[in-house]
Amino acid sequence: MTPGYHCITFGCQMNVNDSHWVARALERRGFVEKPLEEADVVFLNTCSVREKPEQKVHSALGRVHQANPRAVVGVAGCVAQQLGMELMRRHPQVRLLAGTDGIAPAPDAFVRLLAEPKLRLTYLDFTESFPDRDPYLLDGEGRPAQGEAAPVAYVNIMQGCDNFCAYCIVPYTRGPRKSRSTQSVLDECRDWVARGAGDITLLGQNVNVFGKDRYGDGTSFPELLRKVAAIPGLRRLRFVSAHPRDFSSETIEMFAVLPQLMPRLHLPLQSGSDSMLRKMGRGYDMERFLGVVEGLRKARPDFALSTDLIVGFPSETEEEFEDTLKAIDSCGFMSSFSFCYSDRPGTRASAMPFKIPHEVQLQRLERLQTLQNERAEAWLRTRVGLRTDVLLEGPSHKQEGQNLWQGRDPWGDSVNVLMPEGQGRAGQFVDVKIEKAKKHSLMAVPAED
């Protein structure tokens, strides 16, 4: 009988990308995707950035055991790196641990574990260089693999982080910074384009410093952007995440000279208060941050920015919090991911005094999110009447008897396009006119010439 797999993923886009790779690699080995209850192996990819991640993982493992006690379970990612063998001791069903540098051997490990019922395997050591792997996008003769086109693709260009911000556990769970070779990045991007991707996002904890570690091959991040943008057939290029401290004028210039580089960027601010930024160890102040924003908007006046914001960092005063509210408007953020601060084990902030009561954190978070939601809705309203192109990703979940397709515009907005009956396909670029702004998305129709 054909073995089945099931993936469960928490956390960032890098984790999502890792899980997609594991799924492709398992399918190459003869597995098929199945519901949790029917899967022979379960891959649980974890994140430890936000509050109570360990509890979420333990709870998820409990649900897996209840739904399918016979499955071989592998736990990967940041919580696997952080808790290690404790996961196997507490959950006997877990027979594979793969840290953040240990994803590559996971597919072969599952094959071995099914064949050897008493075996347990761990891959928790940090590697000396970028843990590269075959993207499994081409067949044995170098042609695009069969299957549906992939209109949007994500490509890891580096792993790890050396910043050690006061609140962040990532340097401890993902290890030191390691750049991937330029050639392997370009090869994977070309493979994705050959398979139908028109929109590629380059991923890393701090993409600005690509190539600046000891594993770099002489290519800087702006140079990498030029090389990827030059791939024939690629229409859109994006990257995430970018650290404001390391954002160079050369990278800003790329937005002016590369038409493939989209005018949308996620630029984590974390706080609008200079005193909070110092305590967080971010390495920049508001003047520096606003300078980057100004440069981006000079390069592309239509630039759209999103960000990350932390509310209730230790000792944050009401005035310092209000500086963050002011930053939403002064930076013109069209959206943000905002969270209450929570202690992460081993970080400097976890030992800081003057923790903010949780009820105060929640009150501040509600005020911030109310303001940001107003700005987000206002941003979408400015799109009405605009003519632009949308990359269709698939049929919309809001069909309601209509031929409605979901996609994204150059600024990353979710757009539902009402296509003529019988038309529309994933990977198709459609020239549209935006007709209506909803709370979180836009409605459009194909533009008339």
C-alpha positions as CSV (number, residue, x, y, z in Angstrom):
1,M,0.0,0.0,0.0
2,T,1.2,3.5,-0.9
3,P,2.6,5.2,2.3
4,G,1.0,8.5,3.3
5,Y,2.3,11.7,4.9
6,H,0.7,14.6,6.6
7,C,2.4,18.0,7.4
8,I,1.5,20.4,10.2
9,T,3.3,23.7,10.2
10,F,3.6,26.6,12.7
11,G,5.5,29.9,12.3
12,C,7.2,31.8,9.6
13,Q,7.3,31.5,5.8
14,M,10.7,29.8,6.1
15,N,9.0,27.0,8.0
16,V,6.2,26.8,5.5
17,N,8.9,26.6,2.7
18,D,10.7,23.8,4.6
19,S,7.5,21.8,5.0
20,H,6.7,22.2,1.3
21,W,10.1,20.9,0.5
22,V,9.7,17.8,2.8
23,A,6.3,17.1,1.1
24,R,7.9,17.2,-2.4
25,A,10.8,15.0,-1.2
26,L,8.4,12.5,0.3
27,E,6.3,12.4,-2.9
28,R,9.5,11.8,-4.8
29,R,10.0,8.7,-2.6
30,G,6.6,7.3,-3.4
31,F,4.5,8.9,-0.5
32,V,1.2,10.6,-1.1
33,E,-0.5,13.3,1.0
34,K,-3.3,11.9,3.3
35,P,-5.5,13.2,6.1
36,L,-3.9,13.1,9.6
37,E,-6.0,10.0,10.5
38,E,-4.6,8.0,7.6
39,A,-1.0,9.1,7.4
40,D,1.9,6.7,8.0
41,V,4.2,9.6,8.9
42,V,3.5,13.0,10.4
43,F,5.9,16.0,10.0
44,L,5.3,18.7,12.6
45,N,7.3,21.8,11.9
46,T,7.5,24.2,14.9
47,C,8.2,27.8,15.8
48,S,9.4,29.2,19.2
49,V,9.3,32.9,18.5
50,R,5.9,33.8,20.1
51,E,4.3,33.1,23.5
52,K,3.9,29.5,24.8
53,P,5.2,27.7,21.7
54,E,6.2,24.6,23.7
55,Q,2.7,24.2,25.0
56,K,1.3,24.5,21.5
57,V,3.6,21.8,20.3
58,H,2.8,19.4,23.2
59,S,-0.9,20.1,22.5
60,A,-0.5,19.4,18.8
61,L,1.4,16.1,19.5
62,G,-1.5,15.1,21.8
63,R,-4.0,15.7,19.0
64,V,-1.8,13.7,16.6
65,H,-1.7,10.7,19.0
66,Q,-5.4,10.8,19.6
67,A,-6.2,11.0,15.8
68,N,-3.5,8.5,14.7
69,P,-1.5,6.6,17.4
70,R,0.2,4.3,14.8
71,A,1.9,7.1,12.8
72,V,5.6,7.8,12.9
73,V,6.0,11.4,14.1
74,G,8.8,13.8,13.3
75,V,9.2,17.1,15.0
76,A,11.3,19.8,13.3
77,G,12.1,23.4,13.5
78,C,12.8,25.8,16.4
79,V,11.0,23.9,19.2
80,A,12.7,20.7,18.2
81,Q,16.1,22.6,18.4
82,Q,15.2,24.1,21.8
83,L,13.7,21.1,23.6
84,G,15.6,18.3,22.0
85,M,15.3,14.9,23.6
86,E,12.7,16.1,26.0
87,L,10.1,15.8,23.2
88,M,11.0,12.1,22.7
89,R,10.9,11.4,26.4
90,R,7.5,13.0,26.8
91,H,6.0,11.8,23.6
92,P,7.1,8.2,22.7
93,Q,5.4,8.5,19.3
94,V,8.0,11.0,18.3
95,R,10.8,9.1,16.6
96,L,12.5,11.8,14.6
97,L,13.9,15.2,15.8
98,A,15.2,17.6,13.1
99,G,16.6,20.9,14.2
100,T,16.6,24.0,12.0
101,D,19.7,22.7,10.1
102,G,18.4,19.1,10.1
103,I,15.6,19.3,7.6
104,A,17.5,17.8,4.6
105,P,17.8,14.2,6.0
106,A,14.2,14.1,7.2
107,P,12.6,12.5,4.1
108,D,15.1,9.6,4.1
109,A,14.8,9.3,7.8
110,F,11.1,8.7,7.5
111,V,11.7,5.9,5.0
112,R,14.2,4.2,7.5
113,L,11.8,4.7,10.5
114,L,9.0,2.9,8.7
115,A,11.3,0.0,7.9
116,E,12.8,-0.2,11.4
117,P,10.1,0.1,14.0
118,K,12.5,0.4,17.0
119,L,14.7,3.1,15.4
120,R,14.8,6.7,16.6
121,L,16.8,9.5,14.8
122,T,18.0,12.9,15.8
123,Y,19.5,15.7,13.6
124,L,20.0,18.6,16.1
125,D,23.5,19.8,15.4
126,F,24.1,23.1,13.6
127,T,25.9,22.6,10.3
128,E,29.1,24.4,9.3
129,S,27.6,25.8,6.1
130,F,24.2,26.5,4.6
131,P,22.3,23.1,4.7
132,D,21.6,23.1,1.0
133,R,19.3,20.4,-0.6
134,D,17.9,19.4,-3.9
135,P,14.7,21.5,-4.5
136,Y,13.1,18.5,-6.3
137,L,11.6,20.7,-9.0
138,L,13.0,19.0,-12.1
139,D,12.7,15.4,-13.2
140,G,15.6,13.1,-13.9
141,E,16.3,14.6,-17.3
142,G,16.3,18.2,-16.2
143,R,12.8,19.0,-17.4
144,P,10.1,20.7,-15.2
145,A,8.5,18.2,-12.9
146,Q,4.9,17.2,-13.6
147,G,2.1,18.7,-11.6
148,E,0.3,22.0,-11.3
149,A,2.1,25.2,-12.1
150,A,3.4,27.1,-9.0
151,P,2.5,30.7,-9.6
152,V,4.3,31.9,-6.4
153,A,7.5,30.5,-5.0
154,Y,9.8,31.0,-2.0
155,V,13.5,30.5,-2.1
156,N,15.8,30.4,1.0
157,I,19.0,32.3,0.5
158,M,20.4,32.2,4.0
159,Q,19.9,30.6,7.4
160,G,20.4,31.8,11.0
161,C,21.0,35.1,12.7
162,D,23.8,36.9,14.5
163,N,21.8,40.0,15.7
164,F,20.8,38.7,19.2
165,C,18.1,41.3,19.7
166,A,17.2,41.3,23.4
167,Y,13.8,39.7,23.0
168,C,14.6,37.1,20.2
169,I,15.3,33.4,20.5
170,V,16.0,32.9,16.8
171,P,19.9,33.1,17.1
172,Y,19.7,30.3,19.7
173,T,17.3,28.1,17.7
174,R,18.5,28.7,14.1
175,G,22.2,29.2,14.8
176,P,24.8,31.5,13.3
177,R,24.3,33.3,10.0
178,K,25.1,31.2,6.9
179,S,24.7,32.4,3.3
180,R,23.7,30.0,0.6
181,S,25.8,29.9,-2.6
182,T,24.7,32.3,-5.3
183,Q,24.7,29.5,-7.9
184,S,22.3,27.3,-5.9
185,V,19.9,30.2,-5.3
186,L,19.9,31.0,-9.0
187,D,19.5,27.4,-10.0
188,E,16.4,27.0,-7.7
189,C,14.9,30.3,-9.0
190,R,15.3,29.2,-12.6
191,D,13.7,25.8,-11.8
192,W,10.7,27.6,-10.2
193,V,10.3,29.8,-13.2
194,A,10.5,26.8,-15.5
195,R,7.7,25.3,-13.5
196,G,5.5,28.3,-13.9
197,A,6.4,30.7,-11.1
198,G,6.0,34.3,-12.0
199,D,6.5,35.7,-8.5
200,I,9.5,34.7,-6.3
201,T,10.2,35.7,-2.7
202,L,13.8,35.4,-1.4
203,L,13.8,34.3,2.3
204,G,16.2,34.8,5.2
205,Q,16.3,36.0,8.8
206,N,18.2,39.1,7.6
207,V,18.6,39.1,3.8
208,N,20.4,42.5,3.7
209,V,23.6,40.8,4.9
210,F,23.5,38.0,2.4
211,G,27.1,37.1,1.4
212,K,28.7,39.0,4.3
213,D,29.4,36.0,6.5
214,R,32.3,33.6,6.0
215,Y,30.2,31.4,3.8
216,G,29.6,34.2,1.3
217,D,31.0,33.7,-2.3
218,G,31.5,37.4,-3.1
219,T,28.0,38.2,-4.2
220,S,26.3,41.0,-2.2
221,F,22.5,41.2,-1.7
222,P,22.0,43.9,-4.3
223,E,24.0,41.9,-6.8
224,L,21.9,38.8,-6.0
225,L,18.8,40.8,-6.7
226,R,20.1,41.8,-10.1
227,K,21.0,38.2,-11.0
228,V,17.6,36.8,-9.9
229,A,15.7,39.7,-11.7
230,A,17.6,38.8,-14.9
231,I,16.1,35.3,-15.1
232,P,14.0,35.1,-18.3
233,G,10.3,34.7,-17.5
234,L,10.4,36.1,-14.0
235,R,7.8,38.9,-13.6
236,R,7.9,39.7,-9.9
237,L,10.6,39.6,-7.2
238,R,10.3,40.2,-3.5
239,F,12.3,39.5,-0.3
240,V,11.8,39.1,3.4
241,S,12.9,39.8,6.1
242,A,15.1,42.9,5.9
243,H,16.8,44.5,9.0
244,P,16.5,48.3,9.0
245,R,20.0,48.7,10.4
246,D,21.6,46.9,7.5
247,F,19.5,48.4,4.7
248,S,22.0,49.9,2.2
249,S,21.6,52.6,-0.3
250,E,22.5,50.1,-3.0
251,T,19.6,47.9,-2.0
252,I,17.2,50.9,-2.0
253,E,18.5,51.7,-5.5
254,M,17.4,48.3,-6.8
255,F,13.8,49.3,-6.4
256,A,14.4,52.2,-8.8
257,V,16.3,50.2,-11.4
258,L,14.7,46.7,-11.4
259,P,11.2,46.6,-12.7
260,Q,10.8,43.0,-11.4
261,L,11.3,44.2,-7.8
262,M,7.9,44.8,-6.4
263,P,7.1,48.1,-4.5
264,R,6.2,46.2,-1.3
265,L,8.4,45.5,1.7
266,H,8.1,44.0,5.2
267,L,10.4,46.2,7.3
268,P,10.3,45.2,11.0
269,L,10.3,48.3,13.3
270,Q,9.3,46.7,16.6
271,S,8.9,50.0,18.5
272,G,8.6,53.7,17.6
273,S,10.5,54.7,20.7
274,D,14.2,55.3,20.5
275,S,14.7,54.3,24.2
276,M,12.8,51.0,23.6
277,L,14.8,50.3,20.4
278,R,18.0,50.7,22.4
279,K,16.8,48.3,25.1
280,M,15.7,45.9,22.4
281,G,19.2,46.0,20.9
282,R,17.9,46.8,17.4
283,G,20.9,48.9,16.3
284,Y,19.0,51.8,14.8
285,D,16.8,54.7,15.9
286,M,13.7,56.3,14.4
287,E,15.7,58.8,12.4
288,R,17.6,55.9,10.7
289,F,14.3,54.0,10.1
290,L,12.6,57.0,8.6
291,G,15.6,57.6,6.4
292,V,15.2,54.2,4.9
293,V,11.5,54.8,4.4
294,E,12.1,58.1,2.7
295,G,14.7,56.5,0.4
296,L,12.3,53.7,-0.6
297,R,9.6,56.1,-1.4
298,K,12.0,58.2,-3.5
299,A,12.9,55.1,-5.4
300,R,9.2,54.1,-5.8
301,P,6.6,56.7,-4.8
302,D,3.9,54.0,-4.7
303,F,5.8,52.0,-2.1
304,A,3.8,50.0,0.4
305,L,5.3,49.0,3.8
306,S,4.3,46.5,6.4
307,T,6.0,45.9,9.7
308,D,6.3,44.0,13.0
309,L,5.5,45.7,16.3
310,I,6.0,44.6,19.9
311,V,3.7,46.0,22.6
312,G,4.6,46.0,26.3
313,F,8.4,45.4,26.2
314,P,9.8,45.5,29.8
315,S,9.6,49.1,31.3
316,E,7.7,50.5,28.3
317,T,5.9,53.7,29.4
318,E,2.7,55.1,28.1
319,E,4.6,57.8,26.3
320,E,7.0,55.2,24.7
321,F,3.9,53.2,23.5
322,E,2.4,56.3,22.1
323,D,5.6,56.8,20.1
324,T,4.8,53.5,18.4
325,L,1.3,54.7,17.6
326,K,2.7,57.8,16.0
327,A,5.1,55.7,14.0
328,I,2.2,53.9,12.2
329,D,1.3,57.2,10.6
330,S,4.8,58.7,10.2
331,C,5.9,55.6,8.4
332,G,2.6,55.0,6.6
333,F,2.4,51.3,7.3
334,M,-0.4,49.7,5.3
335,S,-0.4,46.7,7.6
336,S,1.5,45.3,10.6
337,F,1.9,42.1,12.7
338,S,1.7,43.1,16.3
339,F,2.1,41.1,19.5
340,C,2.4,41.5,23.3
341,Y,6.0,40.9,24.5
342,S,6.6,37.5,26.1
343,D,9.7,36.2,27.7
344,R,11.7,33.7,25.6
345,P,14.2,31.5,27.6
346,G,17.8,32.6,27.5
347,T,17.2,36.0,26.0
348,R,18.4,39.2,27.6
349,A,14.9,40.6,27.9
350,S,13.7,37.7,29.9
351,A,16.0,38.9,32.8
352,M,14.9,42.5,32.5
353,P,13.0,44.0,35.4
354,F,9.7,46.1,35.2
355,K,7.6,43.7,33.2
356,I,4.4,45.2,32.0
357,P,1.2,43.6,33.4
358,H,-0.5,41.4,30.8
359,E,-3.7,43.3,31.1
360,V,-1.9,46.6,30.2
361,Q,-0.2,44.9,27.3
362,L,-3.6,43.7,26.0
363,Q,-5.1,47.2,26.3
364,R,-2.2,48.7,24.4
365,L,-2.3,46.0,21.7
366,E,-6.0,46.6,21.2
367,R,-5.4,50.4,20.7
368,L,-2.6,49.7,18.3
369,Q,-4.5,47.2,16.2
370,T,-7.6,49.4,16.1
371,L,-5.4,52.2,14.6
372,Q,-3.6,49.9,12.2
373,N,-6.9,48.4,11.0
374,E,-8.2,51.9,10.2
375,R,-5.0,52.6,8.2
376,A,-5.2,49.3,6.4
377,E,-8.8,49.9,5.3
378,A,-7.9,53.4,4.2
379,W,-5.0,52.0,2.2
380,L,-7.3,49.5,0.4
381,R,-9.8,52.3,-0.4
382,T,-7.0,54.2,-2.2
383,R,-6.7,51.2,-4.6
384,V,-10.3,51.6,-5.9
385,G,-10.3,52.7,-9.5
386,L,-6.6,51.7,-10.0
387,R,-5.6,49.7,-13.1
388,T,-3.0,47.1,-12.4
389,D,-2.0,43.5,-12.9
390,V,-3.0,40.6,-10.7
391,L,-1.2,37.2,-10.6
392,L,-4.0,34.5,-10.2
393,E,-3.1,31.9,-7.6
394,G,-6.3,29.8,-7.6
395,P,-10.1,29.8,-7.5
396,S,-11.4,32.0,-4.7
397,H,-13.1,30.4,-1.7
398,K,-15.9,33.0,-2.1
399,Q,-17.2,31.7,-5.4
400,E,-21.0,32.1,-4.7
401,G,-21.8,30.8,-8.1
402,Q,-19.4,33.1,-9.9
403,N,-16.1,32.5,-11.6
404,L,-14.0,34.3,-9.0
405,W,-10.3,33.9,-8.8
406,Q,-7.9,35.0,-6.0
407,G,-4.6,36.6,-6.6
408,R,-2.3,39.4,-5.5
409,D,-1.3,42.7,-7.0
410,P,2.2,44.2,-7.1
411,W,1.8,45.6,-3.6
412,G,0.8,42.2,-2.1
413,D,-2.9,43.0,-1.6
414,S,-5.3,40.1,-1.9
415,V,-7.5,40.6,-4.9
416,N,-10.6,38.7,-6.0
417,V,-11.0,38.9,-9.7
418,L,-14.4,38.2,-11.4
419,M,-13.3,36.4,-14.6
420,P,-15.5,35.6,-17.6
421,E,-17.0,32.1,-17.5
422,G,-14.6,29.4,-18.4
423,Q,-11.5,31.7,-18.1
424,G,-8.8,31.9,-15.5
425,R,-5.9,29.7,-14.5
426,A,-3.2,29.6,-11.8
427,G,-0.2,31.5,-12.9
428,Q,-2.0,33.8,-15.3
429,F,-1.3,37.6,-15.1
430,V,-4.5,39.6,-15.6
431,D,-4.8,43.3,-16.3
432,V,-7.6,44.4,-14.0
433,K,-9.5,47.4,-12.7
434,I,-10.1,47.6,-8.9
435,E,-13.8,48.1,-8.3
436,K,-14.3,47.7,-4.6
437,A,-12.4,47.7,-1.3
438,K,-13.5,45.2,1.4
439,K,-12.2,45.0,4.9
440,H,-9.1,42.8,4.1
441,S,-9.2,42.5,0.3
442,L,-10.1,44.0,-3.0
443,M,-12.6,43.2,-5.8
444,A,-11.6,43.6,-9.4
445,V,-12.7,42.8,-13.0
446,P,-10.5,42.4,-16.1
447,A,-9.8,45.8,-17.5
448,E,-11.2,46.8,-20.9
449,D,-8.8,48.1,-23.5
